[in-house]
Amino acid sequence: MDNSFDRQSSDRQQQSGLLASLQIFERILNWLAGLIRLTEDEQRDAGIYVGRQRDE
């Protein structure tokens, strides 16, 4: 008996499960990053200068 259909179905389920897990992981990372976003004043006070000169 040929079980190739069952294997393909199983592979697709594993791939979709992995994709869902990666999407959840990305959402969690974005949420965590949102917790530590600094205002421009906080960045300046901390000495963080991204993409602009310090004198501006």
Sequence and secondary structure as in RCSB ss.txt:
>XXXX:A:sequence
MDNSFDRQSSDRQQQSGLLASLQIFERILNWLAGLIRLTEDEQRDAGIYVGRQRDE
>XXXX:A:secstr
   HHHHHHHHHHHHHHHHHHHHHHHHHHHHHHHHT   HHHHHHHT   SS TT 
